[in-house]
Amino acid sequence: MNLSCLILLWIGDQYKALVIGSSGAIGSAFINQLRNDVNCSLVVSLSRTSMPGFSLEDEESINQAANILSVEAPFQLIIDATGALTIDGNGPEKQLIALSSNYLSRSFQINTIGPALLIKHFLPLMDTTNRAIYAKLSARVGSISDNHKGGWYSYRSSKAALNMILQTAAIESARSRPNLVFSALQLGTVASKLSAKFVSPEQCLSADISVQGLMQSLDGLMPKNGAYFIDYQGHNIEW
Ligand SMILES: NC(=O)c1ccc[n+]([C@@H]2O[C@H](COP(=O)([O-])OP(=O)(O)OC[C@H]3O[C@@H](n4cnc5c(N)ncnc54)[C@H](OP(=O)(O)O)[C@@H]3O)[C@@H](O)[C@H]2O)c1
């Protein structure tokens, strides 16, 4: 059975999906899977190079993309698969001595602030009548309680702050959009531009397997007064 079909069971008829960050390894795996789902009537790709395009560091570009794509609304599924680990050649820091204001702030701009502004501008495009899902690729390293190794200050803390944005948006939306599910997602280690410097391909899970697991995990989520933080096997991750 095509796992992504399961979403249909929740929302009634055909569903429409938007994948933001569709040029990345995970974003493109979502696009492929959704295109192969007969119940997904429309898959819209949005990236820096799509038309319209956007930058996470330019709110007006996000606003414009949302305005243009509003003709396709309502969406029942939005996946934000954007993110960055190495920025302008700077990678994750192992020690406090390596912290730089520039890398810290760019990490927050790309992993926290940009995704928060995406929620602000794209939430109005989501279905309010049927169950709808807003899912954002986070990372297990953004879990404060799971941090036993240290290191990676900027990336970890930008993902932890992202998780707080998702939780807060979910609480606010529960009042006005009771059918909306918010989830932070952890995919496992997948080969991509982002992970290439840090893991060998043999250590990685295939993007297709990870995305298939994430779709199945998302499908089991009920709207609640808060966000989920789950991995591709459907396990809950402590914040
Ligand atoms: N791969 C892993 O093992 C792993 C593990 C845990 C979590 N994650 C998370 O999963 C998500 C997807 O990662 P990935 O592995 O698929 O990485 P990826 O292949 O490098 O994709 C990253 C995506 O983010 C976009 N992006 C980066 N900076 C942007 C900006 N300023 N404005 C607009 N778009 C921007 C990229 O656009 P361009 O193509 O234009 O650069 C691309 O579409 C990220 O949030 C990452 O933190 C990944």
The ligand as an ORCA input file, in Angstrom:
! r2SCAN-3c Opt
* xyz 0 1
  N      20.179     15.172      6.158
  C      20.149     14.821      7.425
  O      20.768     13.823      7.830
  C      19.319     15.601      8.425
  C      19.241     15.122      9.743
  C      18.438     15.815     10.677
  C      17.710     16.921     10.250
  N      17.814     17.368      8.959
  C      17.011     18.545      8.590
  O      16.242     18.227      7.430
  C      16.024     19.404      6.634
  C      16.367     19.118      5.191
  O      17.751     18.815      5.097
  P      18.409     18.114      3.817
  O      19.281     17.056      4.346
  O      17.371     17.798      2.796
  O      19.345     19.322      3.319
  P      19.582     19.936      1.873
  O      19.557     18.871      0.827
  O      20.803     20.775      2.002
  O      18.272     20.871      1.676
  C      18.128     22.082      2.374
  C      17.021     22.899      1.745
  O      16.949     24.164      2.433
  C      17.014     25.205      1.448
  N      17.602     26.445      1.960
  C      18.772     26.601      2.644
  N      18.982     27.901      2.898
  C      17.938     28.585      2.358
  C      17.564     29.954      2.280
  N      18.336     30.933      2.815
  N      16.409     30.285      1.673
  C      15.617     29.328      1.124
  N      15.913     28.005      1.151
  C      17.056     27.645      1.762
  C      17.877     24.622      0.339
  O      17.743     25.401     -0.836
  P      18.904     25.384     -1.996
  O      18.742     24.055     -2.700
  O      18.565     26.564     -2.831
  O      20.231     25.500     -1.280
  C      17.270     23.217      0.251
  O      16.044     23.245     -0.441
  C      16.830     20.528      7.321
  O      15.973     21.259      8.149
  C      17.829     19.756      8.188
  O      18.234     20.511      9.309
  C      18.599     16.734      8.044
*
